[in-house]
Amino acid sequence: MIKNKAILWGSASAAYQIEGAYQSEDKGVSIWDVWSHIPGKTFEGTNGDRATDHYERFEEDVALMQAQGLETYRFSIAWTRIYPEGSGTVNQAGIEFYQKLINALLKAGIEPMVTLYHWDLPQALQDKYGGWESPNVIEDFERFARTCFEAYGDRVGYWIVMNEPNVFTHQGYVLGIHPPGVKDEARYLKVCHHAGLAHAKAVLVYQEMNFTGKIGSSIAFMPAYPASEKQEDKKALEAYEATANWWFFDSYFKGHYPEIAVQHYRMKGIMPEVSSEDLACLKAGADATDFIGINYYQTAMIAHNPADGVGLGKMNTTGKKGSQSESGIPGLYKYVKNPELTYTDWDWSIDPNGLKYGLNQLQNRYGLPILISENGLGAFDQLTASGEIADDYRIEFLKAHAEVCEAASNEGIELLGYCTWSFTDLLSWLNGYQKRYGFIYIDFEDEARKRIPKKSYFWYKDWIAAHKV
């Protein structure tokens, strides 16, 4: 199952963003199925009702992966396909769909890499007890994880429990732009804690079931630099890292929260209740976790932000370069533009060297193998009259990051794999379908949803062929 090699070269996706068939074969409704139908919540009202039609066309997509030479493919299991109500009766049709996908991948010589939670909480659990705000979700998630391990554990060697818990919690409970649309920092911290416990419980279940694969979770990782050598900027960077990065990495991979952040939240009176049993669970889960997963896209530059300084700003979800507003946390830090870097149309910095910097940070702090579960460039790709997509800018981006992975591996960092985001174009959450990441172009205005390989598809095919061990 698990190959004995330095780096698995692969690509990735997520259920809600590609599958479509959102009401097919007894699938339940997720919070994103509901959220995306609320006017004004997504770019131009886009949703994942149909997406790329992957549910109906997975065999075609796997054939394209095989032709490209992918060594691994990361995808997520929709909780609502397995448990339509979040708990209760298992939906056999959902079990069978992922059986077929996994078997197709293995037949094509592609290592399946499965994410258990990629943001699509069953709406029934949100309605029943408030979703991630209730500790009840931990038991329901543990049951879902156990069911997936029982069904697929004999053929899946890599498991990612949580995808970007720092993103779905912050955007859902601080910014209020993801479901359930809450703006309450105390509730955010409670949700963070429950997600961390759910990760730990799933890892411990996997260990208890004696499977031989590897299991971890993937955190959105944005390493950062101080805006200057001034002490106030360095202190701001320390606050950023403690509350934005290490708050999650430490709880998942060390089993406790960073003290700087704990003291900050206690001073604000919003530190969640963490029992001795909770800490024991987090520690046991951390000790049993096999790898650190990271989704890396960019770095940040951090500066001092006074108590009366800038607050949370507006994200760029339109692709109009320069439209992202200034953002920060008064009294802690703020984000500033890095004059040394270029930025995408969505105002994300491009920094391949920042990946190396971040990998070294993680190696020094945790000493665990690392899996890069997402890395990619969102852009306005253009289909020419001759039916080609010359995305040289994506090739340049991916090549620079893949070369960093090679260099880091050669210098002793244990990299399990590198997955691009994404294999096909897909629904980019709040950004709609216009922000394209894939190797495969899909015309979402066309009923046929025809797949067209881009120039980057062939570049990655050559890269993988040249780097096989």
N, C-alpha and C positions, 0 to 999 in steps of 0.2 A: 504493500500500500504506500508507505512513505519511502520516497527515493533517497538513496544515500548520495546526496550531492550538495553543493554549496547553496545554490539559489534555484528555486523553481520559478520559471518565467511564465506569468499568466496574465489574466485579466479578470474583471469583476462586474457585478451587477447587483440589483436588489429587487425583490419580488414586486413591490408596488410600482416600481419605476418601469418594469418591462412586461409583466405577465398579462395584464388586461384580464378579461374573463372574470370580472370582479364579482359577478353573481352566479357564476357557473358551478354546477355540480355541488350544490349545497355549501359553497363557501360562505362564511359569515362576513359581516360588515366590519371594517377596521375604522379607526379614528381618522385615517387619511381618506377613506372612501367618503366619510361624512364631511370632513373639513374642506376638501377640494370642491365640494358642491355648494359651499357657502359663498355667496357673491362677494368679490373683493379680496378673498383670501389667497388666491394664487395668481400668477401672471396671466392675464387675459382669460381667466377662468379655466385654465387647463387642468386636466385630471388624469388619473390612471385607469379609467374605466376600460379602455382598450389598450393604451400604451403601444408596445411594439408587437402585440399578438404573440408573445413568446409562449404563452400557455398552449396555444394551438400549433405553434411552429418551432418548438424547441429542437426537433430533429434537424430542421434546416439550419438552425443556429449552431448546433453542435457540429454539423458537417463543416460549417465555415470555420469553426474553432480548430477542428482537426486539420483542415487544409492549411491553416495558418501555422500549425505546429504548437499550439498552446500546450504547456506542460501541466498547468492547473487552471481551474475556473472556479472563481468564488461567486456563490449565489446565496440568496437567503430563502428560508422557508417561511411562508406566510402563516403566522399563527392561526389565522382565521380559516385556513384551508384544512388544518389538522383538528382544531377545536373551534367550530363556528361561533360558539358562545364564550370562548375563552377557557372553558372547563366543561366537564360533563361528558358527553358522548363524542368519541372519535369519529371523524368523517373519513371513511375508507377511501373515497375518491381522491381526497387530498393526499393521503398516504401513498396511494398508487401513482399519482402524478410525479411526485419526487422520486419514487422508486424508478420510474421509467427514465427520468432525467439522469439520475445517478448511473443507472446501468448503461445509458447511451454514452455518457462521458467515459466510463471505464472501458467500454468497447472501443472507443476512439483513442484510447491511451492517454486520457486526460484525468489528472488527479482532482476529484471533487473536493472543494473547500466550502464548508457550509456555515453560514451565519444564522444564528437562531433568532436574534431580534434586530431587525433593521427598521424600527420605528412604527410598525403597523400593529399597534395594540388593538385587540378586539374591542369594538365600541361597547359591547355588552358589559365588559369589565369596567370601562369608564363610567357607564351609567349605573352599574351595580354598587360600586364602592369608591369611585373616583380614580380608578386606574392606579398609576404609580404612586399616588399620594397615600394609598393604604398598604399596610404590611400584608394584607391578604393577597396582593399580587405576587408576592414572593412564592407562596405555595402553588399558586396556579401556574406561574412560570416554570417552577421546578417540575411540575407534572408534564407540562408541554415538552420541556427538555428531555425528560426521561423517555417519553413516547418517541421522540425523534431518535434518541440514542438506540432504543430498542429496534426501531424500524431500519435504521441506516448505519448503525455503528460498526457493523461488520465490513462495510465497504467505504466508509468515509474516514480518512486519516487525519483531517484537519478540521477543527471546530472553533468558530468564533462566537462566543456567547452574546456579547453586546457589541453593536456597532455605534460608535460615537456617542456614548452616554452623555458626554459633556455638551454635545450639540443638541440632542433632542430634549434634554432637561433645560438648558439655558434658553433655547428659542421657544420652548413651550411654556416655561414658567417664569422667565424674567423678561424677555422681549415680547412674549405673547404673540409671536408671528407663526408659530407652529401649534398644532393642537396640544392641549385644550385651550390655548389662548389666554393664559394666566400671566399676570405681572405681579409676582409676590416672591421676594427672595427667600423668605422663611419656608414657603411651600416648595420652592426649588431645591433647597438643601435637603428637605425631607425626601423628595423624589430621588435625588442623587444617592442618598443613603439606601433607599429600598432597591434601586437598580444595582448598587454595589453588592448588596446582600444576595440579590437574585443571581448575579454572576458567580459569587462564591458557592452558593447552593448547587448551581448547575455543574460547576467544576467538581465539587465533591461527589455528586451523583455519578458523573462520568468515571471518576476514580473508583468509586464503589462498584461499578459495573465491570471493572477490569478490562476495559478496552485498551488497545495498544497504541492508539493515535495520540495526537497532540491537541491541547485545548488552551484557549486564552480568550482575551477580548481585545477589540480594536478601539483605540482612543484617537480622536482627531488631535493631531500634534502640531502645534505652531510654535516652534522654538523662537526665542526673541533676543534682541540685542538692546543695550541701553542707548538712548539717543545721544548721550555724551558721556564723558568720564566724570561728570559731576556726581557727587555723592547722592544728591536727591534723585537723579535719574537711575542710579544703580539700586537705590532703595525701592524705587518704583518697579524696577524689573524684578526684584526679589518678591514684592507683593503680587505682581502679575503671575510669576511662576507658581507661587504657593497656592493661589486661589483659582487660577485658570488651568494650569497643567498638573502640578503635583497633587492637588486635591483629588484628582481621579487616579493618576498613575500610582500614587502611594497607597490608596485604599484598595486598589485592585491587585497590585504587585508587591506590596509590603504588608498590607493588612492593617494599616492605621492611617489616620489623617495627619497632614503636616501641621506641626504645632503653630507656626506663624498664622496659618489660615484659621485654625481652631480658636486662637486668641482673638483674632479679628472678629469672627462671627459671634463669639461670646460677648465681646464688648458691645456689639450691636444688638445683643439679646435674641439672636436668631439661630444659634447653633442647635441642630437637632439633637434629640435625646438619643444617646448611643449607649446601650447597655453593655455590661461585661460579656453577655452572651453574643451580642452583635460583634464585638471586637474579636471574640474567639472564632466566630464564623468567618469574618473577614480574613483573619490570620491563617486559618486552616485553608481557606480558598486560595489565598495568595501562595501559600507553600506548595499547593498542588497544581498551580498554574504552570503550564509548560513554556509559554512564550508571551511576549508583548506584541500586540498588533498595533500598528499605527497607520492612520490615513494622513499622508503628508501632501500638502499642496503649496504652502507658503510659509514665510517667516513674518514676524512682526518687529516693529521698532517701538520701544516703550519709553515714555517720558514722565516726569513728575506731573501730577495733577493736583492742584490745591483743593481744599475742602469745598470751596465754592466754584470749582472748575467744571469742565465739560462732563456731561452725563452720557447715557446710552444714545447712540445716534441711529440713523436710518441706514439699512443695508442697501447695496446696489443689487437689485434683482431684475433690472431692465437691460443691462449690458451697455448703458450709456456711460462711457468712461468718465471718471471724475465726479459721478453723482453720489458716491458714498459719502455720508457726512461724518464729521469728526465724532469720535466716540471715546468714552472712558468711564472710570468709576471715581467720583469725587473723593479726594483724600487718599487715593491709592495710586492710580496710574491712568495714562491715556495712550492711545495709539497715535503715532505720527508717521508720516510718509518717510520711507528710507530713500535718500537721494542717490544712493549707489545702485538701486535696482530699477528695473522696468516693471510695468504693471499691465495686467490683462484688461480687457474691456469691462470686466466685472470688478476692477480695482483690487485684484489679488496680486501680490508681489510674486515675481519669478526669481527663485533663488535655489538652484541646484546645490550650491555649497552649503546652504542652510540645512539640507538633509544630512550631510556628513556631520555637521556641527551637532544636530539633534541626535543622530545615532550615537555619537560619542557621549553625549549627556546621558542617554538611557543606559548605555553600556556601563558607565561609571557609577550610576545611581542604583541600578538593579541587577546587572550581571546576568540577564536572561537572554535567550535567543530572541531575535526580532523578526517579525513578519510585516512587510510593507503591504498592507491589504488594499490600499488605494493610493494612486498618484496619477494625475492627469491634467489636461488643459481643456477648459471649456472655452469654446470659440464660436464665431459665426461662420460655419463652413458653407461654401458655395458650390452648388452643383453646376458644372459648365454645360454648355449646349451639347458638347460631345459626351456627356454623361460621366465626367471624371471629377474627383475632389482632390485637388493638390494641396493637402494640408501640411506643407513643409514646416510651418511653425510648430505643429504638434510633434513632428519627427524631431525637430531641434530640441524641444522641451523634454520629450521622453528619453532621447539619446543622452542628454546631459545628466539626467537623473539616474538612468541605468548605469552609466559609467561611474557615477558616484557609488552606486551599490557595489559594483565590481571592486572598486578601490577600497571601500570599507571592508568588504569580505577578505580581500588580500591582506589587509592590515589587522585581521584578527577578530573583527566583529562577526558574530554568527548570525547570518541572514538566512532565514528559511526560505523566503520567497519574495517576489516583487510582482504585484498585480496592478496593472494599469486600470484606471477608471476612464472609460468603461469599454466593454467589448462592442456593443452597439450603441448608437445614439439612443437616448431614453428621456423620460420625464425627469427634469432636474428640479424636483420639488417646487419651490416658489418661483423658480426661473422659467418654468414651462419647458417647451420643446425647442426653443430657439437656441439655448445654450447647449452646444453639442460637444460631447467628449469621446465618442466612439471611434473604433476602427471601421465600423460599418455605418454608412449613411442610410438613414431611413427618411423618406418623404412622408411626413405625418399628415400632409394635406391629401395624399394619394390613398384611396381606399385599399389599394393592393399592398401597401406597406412594403414595397420592394426593398430588398437588401442590396446595397452597392458598396463593395469594398473601396476604401479610400487609399490614397498613396501610403499612408501610415500603416495600413494593414500589411502591405507587402514589405515595408521596411522592418516591421516587427517580426515578420516571418523569417527574414534573412538574419535578423539579430539572434533569434532563438536558435536557428540552425547553426550559427557560428559559435554559439556559447553552450552547446550541449556537452555534457560531461560523459 
